Structure formats: structure tokens, C-alpha cells
Amino acid sequence: MPNREAKFKIVLLAIPFFAPVLNAQSVTPSSPAMKQQSSNVSRVPDLTGPWAVPGGSPSLDPDDPRGARPEQLPMTPWAIERMKGVRPPFGAHATFEAVNDPVQKYCDPPGVTRLYLYPWNFSLVQGPGVVYILYEFMGFWRPVALGREHPKDPDLTWMGDSIGKYEGDTFVVDTIGFNDKTWIDQVGHPHSDQLHLIERFRRVNPDSLEVSLTFDDPKAYPKPFTVKRTFKRSMAPMEETVCSLTEMQSFDDEVMKTTTTQTPRK
């Protein structure tokens, strides 16, 4: 518990570091799923990690990765109104006072794209008929189905409904069916249940994975936008990383309140 508390304190203080490793299973080029995705099985890319998330870039605004100007990302009136009530622990408006970050306050799931901003590992496990994306932070995992379409009326969930396909050296993930309870990043940019997310995973060299994220959410943003991030291969061991309300309360009492409460003068 002390180790987990220390790591979470580091995250909330936005100090970059690299995190642990996941021994993911390797791609089997001769598997049925790989043959189904490409007539040339040798072109199926090996994207297994683990990949370490660097710190220091809390915003997914492609023009403001540091979150210095969170209001500059073009938003609809609906999103602007949602953004007004945000009190995040990161970016230009970072505060430890009355934080309403749903992850920090309630241990809610961070959502797909925000998981790429927590400095813990993630990995892809490429299997027959499905690719699993595993996130060390909070122990989340996503199944990405191969060879099927989205349901016509998907249930709205924290992680959405994901389908995928291989395009040359790139794995393309198409996700819809999100609820609107998460932020897309650490500074509080919102999204609606109309979000259509496209992720493109490409290994640029043996130790680097490029992920391109395209957001298409007409209720929240007037036009689609894309941001790219590069992740390095991690060499650290995997650890348990959970969100505990009791530990959150302890952190609030021992760190946040002592930081935000002024000591009376004698």
C-alpha cells in the first residue's frame, strides 16, 4: 500500500516517470485471425509491448499538450459549458481545492484516451479474433473485436464498443458507444455520447509505438481533430495499481488539505 500511495501522489503532482512492464504474448503470424486480416500474413505487425506512458503532457489538444490554455481547443457551446465546471488537478487550472475530477473523487474509470496520459504501462495482446489492450493503471482491459461490425444500437459504456482491423503496418481501432462521464484528458476536456474515436497503432521502430487518436464528436467539438503520441518500450516490472477510495481519502487528508489550508499566523 505505501508504494501504491507514493506512485499516486507522484501522478497527482504531475511528475513524469516510466512505469512497469507487462509480459504480453507474441503475435502468431500463422493464427487464423492474422490470416483473416491480411492475405499476406507476414505484414501483420507485432505491436506487443509493454509500452510506457511518459508524463508531462496532460492535454490532448494537439496545439497545447502542456494544458497551458485549455480553453483554446475549439469547442461547441455544450462543451464550453461542461468545461466551465471542471476543477482538474493538472494543467493551467490545476488545483487541489474542491477537485471534481471523477477519477480522483470517485475512482471512476478514466476513459480510453485519458488512460494514455497516466504514467503507467499499457500493452496489446494480439490473439485470434480479438486484440486485448491492457492498461496497468487501475487494471483496465479492452477487447477489440476483429472481423465484425458495431452493433446498430450499442449500450453506452465507459470504454465503448471497439472493433479493429490491420492496414499494412498499422492496427486501426474504431470505437463508439461511449457514455459521457469521462474526460478525454487530464485537464478536463469533455466528450459526449456521440464520440467516434479512431486509434491507429504503428510501431515506428523496435522500441517506439506511435498512437494516433482522432476525435469526431459533433456535440462537443465543431470539427474532428487528431493528436499523435509516441510511447517507448518499458523495462520495469508490472505492479498492481488500483484506485481505492480509502487511499484517496487518506491522500486528501494528508496531502491535499495540508497543501490548500492556510496555517494561521501566531
N, C-alpha and C positions, 0 to 999 in steps of 0.2 A: 504493500500500500504506500509506504513512503516514496518508493521510486516512481509509482504512477502519479502521485500528487506532485512530485517535483517536475515531472515531464509536463503535466498540465499547466503548472504555473509558468513554465517556460513558454508554452504556446500562447497563453493569455498576455504575456509580456512581449510577444512577437519577436522572440529571439530565435534566429534561424539555426537549425541543426538538422542533421540527417538521421534517419531512423532505421529501424531494424529490417531484417531480411525474411523473406518467405521462400521456402524451397518449393517452387512451383514445378508442376510436372511439365515435361517437354512436349513439344508438338510431335505427333507421329504422322509424317507426310503420307503414309500409306493408309491412314484411317479412312473409313467411309465418308466422314464429314468433310475431310480435306478434299477427297475426290469429287464430292458433290459441289464444292465451292469453286473448283477450277479444273479445267481439262488438263492443265499442266500442273501436277501436284507439287513439283519441285519449286514452284513460285509461291506457295503458301508461306507467308513469313512466320518466323519464330519470334513471338513477342513476349515470351515468358520473362518474368523479372527475377527478382523483385526490383521495383523502381522507387527511388527515394524522392520525396517531395521537398524542394527547397523552401525555406521561409523567406520572409521579406517582401512578398508581393500579395497583399491581401485583397486587391481588387481585380475583377475580371474585365474592367474597362480597358480595351487594348491601348488606349492613349493615356491611361493613368494607373499603371499597375501598382503603384505605391498607395493609392487611395487618398492622394492629397486633395483631389477635387471631385468627390463622389457625385456631386450634383451635375457635373458636366456631361455625363453619359446621356444621350438623348432618350427621354422617357415620355410616355403618354401621361395625361393628367391623372389617370388612375394610379400609375406607378409613382408619380411625384408625390401624391397624397400618402401612399404607403411609406414612402421613403422619409417623409417628414417625422413620423413617429419612431424612427429607428434610433436606438441608443447602443451602438456596437462597441466592442472592446478593441477595435482596430481602425486604422485609417485616420483621416483628419479630425473626425468627430469621436475618436476613441475616448471612452470614459469607463471608470469603474463604479460610477454612481448611478443607481437605478438602471443598470443594464437590462435590456429586454431581449437580448439575444436568446432565441428559443432553445439553442443547444446548451448554452451556459445556464439558463434559468430552469429549463425543464428536462434537460438531457434528450431533447427531440433529435431525430436523425438530421444530419446536416444537409442532406440532399446530394445529388450526384456531383454537380460541379464544385460545390464547396469542399467536398472530400479531397479534391486535388490541391487544396490550399493548406491543409493541415500537415505539418511536417512529420508524417509517418508514411510507411511504405504502402504501395499497392502492387498487385500482380495480376496478370492474365493467365488463366489456366485453360488451354485450348484442348477441348475434347470433342468426341464425336457428337455432332448435332447441337452442341451448346458450348459457348465460351463463358467461363465464370470470371468476373472481375472481383477480386478480393481486396478489401481495404483494411489495413491494420487498425486504423482509428475506429474505435467502437465495435470492431469485428463485423462490419457490414460486408455483404456479398451480393452481387447482381448476376442473375443468369441472362445471357444474351443468346436468344434462340437463333439458330441457323435454319434457313430453308422454310420459313413460314412468314405470313403477313401479320400485321397488327390486327387485333380484334376490332370489329366495327364500333363497339361501344365499350372501351376498356374501363375498368374500375380505376378511380383516381387514387394513386398510392404515393408513398414517399419517394420511391425510386423509379416509378413509371414502368411502362412496358417496353422492353428493349429487344430489337431484332438486329441481326448483323449479317454482313457478307464481306468477302475478300475481293479487293480490287487491286490486282497486282501485288505490290509490297505493302499495301495498306489494308487495315481492318476497319470497316466502316460500321458504326453503331448508330441506329436510328431509334430514338426514344420519344414516346408520347405518353399521355395518361398520368401526368404528374398532378398531385394536389398543389395548392398554392401556399403551403405552410412553411416553406423553406426559403432561405436567401440563396442567390446564385454565388455569392462570395462573402468575404469576411466583413465588408463594410456595410452590408445590408441592402444591396440592390435586390429588389424583389422579382418575382416572376408570377405568372398566373397559371391557371389550369389549361391554358391554351399553348403552353410552351411546347415547341417541337425542337428537340435537341439532336444535333448530328455531331458525333465524335469520330475523329479519324486518327487512328493509331499507326504510326510509322516508325520503324527502327532506322535511325539515320546512321548509326554505327554500332558495334557490339555493346558499347556502354551507354548509349543515349537513345531515349524514346521520345519522339515528338508527338504531342497530342494536340489536335486542332479541334476547337469547340465552336460550333455555330449555333447561335441562339435565334430562333424565329418565334417571336411571341407578340403578335399584333396587339394584344390587350395591354402589354407593358412597355413595348418599345416600338417606335414608328417604323423601323426597318430592321432587318436581320443584321447581326454583326458577328464577327469571328475573332477569336483570340487563340494564340498558339503558346504552348508551354513545353519546355524540354525537361525531361527527368533523367537523372543519372542512375546507373546501376548501384544498388545498395550493397554494402558489405557487412552490415550489422545483423545480429541475431533477432529473430522475431520475438515479441513480447506480448503479453496480454495488455490490452488497452481498452478499458471500459469507461462508460460515463455513469457515475454514481451520484445520486442526489445528496447523499450524506457527505460525500467528499466535497461536492460543490458547496454545500453549506459551510463546511469547515474552511474551505478556501475563502469564502465570502467573509466569514468571521475573522479569520486570522490574517488575511492579506488585504482584501478589498476594503473592508471597513476601516482598517487601520491606515490605509492609504488615503481614503476620502474624508475621514473625520479629522477635523482640526483639533489639535491639543490646546486646551485653554491655557492662556498665559497666567503665570503665577504672579 
